[in-house]
């Protein structure tokens, strides 16, 4: 389940031109993995 969520994050971040948004989502993804 967490893998699917992480994959969705990666796809969304890949379409985002803002590096700050990318970093934020990477941190959020890591937090999701820790909680799962």
PyMOL Python script that loads the backbone (N, CA, C, O; Angstrom):
from pymol import cmd

cmd.read_pdbstr("""\
ATOM      1  N   UNK A   1       0.842  -1.199   0.000  1.00  0.00           N
ATOM      2  CA  UNK A   1       0.000   0.000   0.000  1.00  0.00           C
ATOM      3  C   UNK A   1       0.875   1.247   0.000  1.00  0.00           C
ATOM      4  O   UNK A   1       0.669   2.169  -0.789  1.00  0.00           O
ATOM      5  N   UNK A   2       1.855   1.258   0.900  1.00  0.00           N
ATOM      6  CA  UNK A   2       2.751   2.415   1.001  1.00  0.00           C
ATOM      7  C   UNK A   2       3.518   2.631  -0.304  1.00  0.00           C
ATOM      8  O   UNK A   2       3.796   3.765  -0.695  1.00  0.00           O
ATOM      9  N   UNK A   3       3.853   1.524  -0.968  1.00  0.00           N
ATOM     10  CA  UNK A   3       4.591   1.621  -2.229  1.00  0.00           C
ATOM     11  C   UNK A   3       3.756   2.333  -3.283  1.00  0.00           C
ATOM     12  O   UNK A   3       4.272   3.143  -4.052  1.00  0.00           O
ATOM     13  N   UNK A   4       2.463   2.027  -3.314  1.00  0.00           N
ATOM     14  CA  UNK A   4       1.576   2.656  -4.295  1.00  0.00           C
ATOM     15  C   UNK A   4       1.463   4.150  -4.028  1.00  0.00           C
ATOM     16  O   UNK A   4       1.446   4.959  -4.955  1.00  0.00           O
ATOM     17  N   UNK A   5       1.384   4.507  -2.745  1.00  0.00           N
ATOM     18  CA  UNK A   5       1.296   5.920  -2.369  1.00  0.00           C
ATOM     19  C   UNK A   5       2.587   6.629  -2.753  1.00  0.00           C
ATOM     20  O   UNK A   5       2.559   7.735  -3.293  1.00  0.00           O
ATOM     21  N   UNK A   6       3.717   5.990  -2.474  1.00  0.00           N
ATOM     22  CA  UNK A   6       5.014   6.579  -2.801  1.00  0.00           C
ATOM     23  C   UNK A   6       5.147   6.763  -4.308  1.00  0.00           C
ATOM     24  O   UNK A   6       5.664   7.781  -4.767  1.00  0.00           O
ATOM     25  N   UNK A   7       4.683   5.785  -5.078  1.00  0.00           N
ATOM     26  CA  UNK A   7       4.751   5.870  -6.534  1.00  0.00           C
ATOM     27  C   UNK A   7       3.929   7.044  -7.042  1.00  0.00           C
ATOM     28  O   UNK A   7       4.337   7.743  -7.970  1.00  0.00           O
ATOM     29  N   UNK A   8       2.764   7.258  -6.426  1.00  0.00           N
ATOM     30  CA  UNK A   8       1.911   8.379  -6.815  1.00  0.00           C
ATOM     31  C   UNK A   8       2.615   9.694  -6.513  1.00  0.00           C
ATOM     32  O   UNK A   8       2.546  10.643  -7.293  1.00  0.00           O
ATOM     33  N   UNK A   9       3.301   9.737  -5.357  1.00  0.00           N
ATOM     34  CA  UNK A   9       4.057  10.937  -4.991  1.00  0.00           C
ATOM     35  C   UNK A   9       5.146  11.214  -6.023  1.00  0.00           C
ATOM     36  O   UNK A   9       5.326  12.353  -6.456  1.00  0.00           O
ATOM     37  N   UNK A  10       5.870  10.165  -6.413  1.00  0.00           N
ATOM     38  CA  UNK A  10       6.959  10.319  -7.382  1.00  0.00           C
ATOM     39  C   UNK A  10       6.426  10.859  -8.707  1.00  0.00           C
ATOM     40  O   UNK A  10       7.029  11.749  -9.308  1.00  0.00           O
ATOM     41  N   UNK A  11       5.294  10.321  -9.160  1.00  0.00           N
ATOM     42  CA  UNK A  11       4.716  10.784 -10.426  1.00  0.00           C
ATOM     43  C   UNK A  11       4.314  12.247 -10.331  1.00  0.00           C
ATOM     44  O   UNK A  11       4.535  13.018 -11.266  1.00  0.00           O
ATOM     45  N   UNK A  12       3.718  12.636  -9.189  1.00  0.00           N
ATOM     46  CA  UNK A  12       3.259  14.014  -9.012  1.00  0.00           C
ATOM     47  C   UNK A  12       4.442  14.968  -8.928  1.00  0.00           C
ATOM     48  O   UNK A  12       4.433  16.043  -9.527  1.00  0.00           O
ATOM     49  N   UNK A  13       5.468  14.556  -8.173  1.00  0.00           N
ATOM     50  CA  UNK A  13       6.655  15.398  -8.018  1.00  0.00           C
ATOM     51  C   UNK A  13       7.375  15.560  -9.356  1.00  0.00           C
ATOM     52  O   UNK A  13       7.903  16.629  -9.663  1.00  0.00           O
ATOM     53  N   UNK A  14       7.390  14.492 -10.145  1.00  0.00           N
ATOM     54  CA  UNK A  14       8.069  14.530 -11.443  1.00  0.00           C
ATOM     55  C   UNK A  14       7.447  15.572 -12.362  1.00  0.00           C
ATOM     56  O   UNK A  14       8.124  16.110 -13.239  1.00  0.00           O
ATOM     57  N   UNK A  15       6.172  15.857 -12.169  1.00  0.00           N
ATOM     58  CA  UNK A  15       5.482  16.832 -13.015  1.00  0.00           C
ATOM     59  C   UNK A  15       5.578  18.240 -12.438  1.00  0.00           C
ATOM     60  O   UNK A  15       5.096  19.199 -13.041  1.00  0.00           O
ATOM     61  N   UNK A  16       6.205  18.360 -11.260  1.00  0.00           N
ATOM     62  CA  UNK A  16       6.313  19.666 -10.616  1.00  0.00           C
ATOM     63  C   UNK A  16       7.665  20.307 -10.908  1.00  0.00           C
ATOM     64  O   UNK A  16       8.701  19.681 -10.682  1.00  0.00           O
ATOM     65  N   UNK A  17       7.674  21.543 -11.405  1.00  0.00           N
ATOM     66  CA  UNK A  17       8.919  22.231 -11.740  1.00  0.00           C
ATOM     67  C   UNK A  17       9.593  22.877 -10.538  1.00  0.00           C
ATOM     68  O   UNK A  17      10.712  23.379 -10.646  1.00  0.00           O
ATOM     69  N   UNK A  18       8.914  22.867  -9.391  1.00  0.00           N
ATOM     70  CA  UNK A  18       9.450  23.552  -8.219  1.00  0.00           C
ATOM     71  C   UNK A  18      10.244  22.588  -7.347  1.00  0.00           C
ATOM     72  O   UNK A  18       9.702  21.602  -6.846  1.00  0.00           O
ATOM     73  N   UNK A  19      11.535  22.879  -7.168  1.00  0.00           N
ATOM     74  CA  UNK A  19      12.399  22.001  -6.378  1.00  0.00           C
ATOM     75  C   UNK A  19      11.960  21.948  -4.925  1.00  0.00           C
ATOM     76  O   UNK A  19      12.037  20.897  -4.287  1.00  0.00           O
ATOM     77  N   UNK A  20      11.498  23.085  -4.396  1.00  0.00           N
ATOM     78  CA  UNK A  20      11.066  23.131  -2.996  1.00  0.00           C
ATOM     79  C   UNK A  20       9.882  22.197  -2.778  1.00  0.00           C
ATOM     80  O   UNK A  20       9.774  21.555  -1.733  1.00  0.00           O
ATOM     81  N   UNK A  21       8.999  22.124  -3.767  1.00  0.00           N
ATOM     82  CA  UNK A  21       7.845  21.227  -3.677  1.00  0.00           C
ATOM     83  C   UNK A  21       8.321  19.781  -3.726  1.00  0.00           C
ATOM     84  O   UNK A  21       7.785  18.916  -3.034  1.00  0.00           O
ATOM     85  N   UNK A  22       9.331  19.531  -4.551  1.00  0.00           N
ATOM     86  CA  UNK A  22       9.877  18.187  -4.671  1.00  0.00           C
ATOM     87  C   UNK A  22      10.460  17.732  -3.341  1.00  0.00           C
ATOM     88  O   UNK A  22      10.194  16.617  -2.892  1.00  0.00           O
ATOM     89  N   UNK A  23      11.250  18.589  -2.714  1.00  0.00           N
ATOM     90  CA  UNK A  23      11.864  18.261  -1.425  1.00  0.00           C
ATOM     91  C   UNK A  23      10.783  18.020  -0.375  1.00  0.00           C
ATOM     92  O   UNK A  23      10.872  17.079   0.413  1.00  0.00           O
ATOM     93  N   UNK A  24       9.762  18.877  -0.370  1.00  0.00           N
ATOM     94  CA  UNK A  24       8.670  18.739   0.598  1.00  0.00           C
ATOM     95  C   UNK A  24       7.966  17.397   0.448  1.00  0.00           C
ATOM     96  O   UNK A  24       7.655  16.740   1.441  1.00  0.00           O
ATOM     97  N   UNK A  25       7.717  16.993  -0.788  1.00  0.00           N
ATOM     98  CA  UNK A  25       7.019  15.737  -1.028  1.00  0.00           C
ATOM     99  C   UNK A  25       7.897  14.529  -0.716  1.00  0.00           C
ATOM    100  O   UNK A  25       7.393  13.491  -0.288  1.00  0.00           O
ATOM    101  N   UNK A  26       9.200  14.655  -0.926  1.00  0.00           N
ATOM    102  CA  UNK A  26      10.092  13.558  -0.563  1.00  0.00           C
ATOM    103  C   UNK A  26      10.061  13.352   0.946  1.00  0.00           C
ATOM    104  O   UNK A  26      10.039  12.217   1.420  1.00  0.00           O
ATOM    105  N   UNK A  27      10.058  14.452   1.700  1.00  0.00           N
ATOM    106  CA  UNK A  27       9.999  14.355   3.160  1.00  0.00           C
ATOM    107  C   UNK A  27       8.673  13.757   3.593  1.00  0.00           C
ATOM    108  O   UNK A  27       8.629  12.924   4.498  1.00  0.00           O
ATOM    109  N   UNK A  28       7.597  14.178   2.951  1.00  0.00           N
ATOM    110  CA  UNK A  28       6.266  13.657   3.283  1.00  0.00           C
ATOM    111  C   UNK A  28       6.198  12.161   2.982  1.00  0.00           C
ATOM    112  O   UNK A  28       5.636  11.391   3.760  1.00  0.00           O
ATOM    113  N   UNK A  29       6.765  11.760   1.863  1.00  0.00           N
ATOM    114  CA  UNK A  29       6.758  10.348   1.482  1.00  0.00           C
ATOM    115  C   UNK A  29       7.520   9.519   2.513  1.00  0.00           C
ATOM    116  O   UNK A  29       7.091   8.422   2.870  1.00  0.00           O
ATOM    117  N   UNK A  30       8.650  10.043   2.993  1.00  0.00           N
ATOM    118  CA  UNK A  30       9.422   9.317   4.001  1.00  0.00           C
ATOM    119  C   UNK A  30       8.620   9.187   5.290  1.00  0.00           C
ATOM    120  O   UNK A  30       8.677   8.153   5.955  1.00  0.00           O
ATOM    121  N   UNK A  31       7.876  10.227   5.645  1.00  0.00           N
ATOM    122  CA  UNK A  31       7.050  10.180   6.856  1.00  0.00           C
ATOM    123  C   UNK A  31       5.949   9.139   6.710  1.00  0.00           C
ATOM    124  O   UNK A  31       5.632   8.433   7.667  1.00  0.00           O
ATOM    125  N   UNK A  32       5.365   9.039   5.521  1.00  0.00           N
ATOM    126  CA  UNK A  32       4.308   8.050   5.265  1.00  0.00           C
ATOM    127  C   UNK A  32       4.870   6.640   5.429  1.00  0.00           C
ATOM    128  O   UNK A  32       4.218   5.763   5.996  1.00  0.00           O
ATOM    129  N   UNK A  33       6.086   6.435   4.927  1.00  0.00           N
ATOM    130  CA  UNK A  33       6.717   5.114   5.035  1.00  0.00           C
ATOM    131  C   UNK A  33       6.969   4.777   6.504  1.00  0.00           C
ATOM    132  O   UNK A  33       6.789   3.632   6.918  1.00  0.00           O
ATOM    133  N   UNK A  34       7.381   5.760   7.283  1.00  0.00           N
ATOM    134  CA  UNK A  34       7.642   5.526   8.705  1.00  0.00           C
ATOM    135  C   UNK A  34       6.356   5.170   9.439  1.00  0.00           C
ATOM    136  O   UNK A  34       6.366   4.333  10.341  1.00  0.00           O
ATOM    137  N   UNK A  35       5.247   5.805   9.055  1.00  0.00           N
ATOM    138  CA  UNK A  35       3.966   5.564   9.726  1.00  0.00           C
ATOM    139  C   UNK A  35       3.354   4.232   9.315  1.00  0.00           C
ATOM    140  O   UNK A  35       2.603   3.625  10.078  1.00  0.00           O
ATOM    141  N   UNK A  36       3.676   3.782   8.114  1.00  0.00           N
ATOM    142  CA  UNK A  36       3.062   2.550   7.623  1.00  0.00           C
ATOM    143  C   UNK A  36       3.711   1.312   8.241  1.00  0.00           C
ATOM    144  O   UNK A  36       3.313   0.188   7.935  1.00  0.00           O
TER     145      UNK A  36
END
""", "prot")
cmd.dss("prot")
cmd.show_as("cartoon", "prot")
cmd.util.cbc("prot")
cmd.orient("prot")
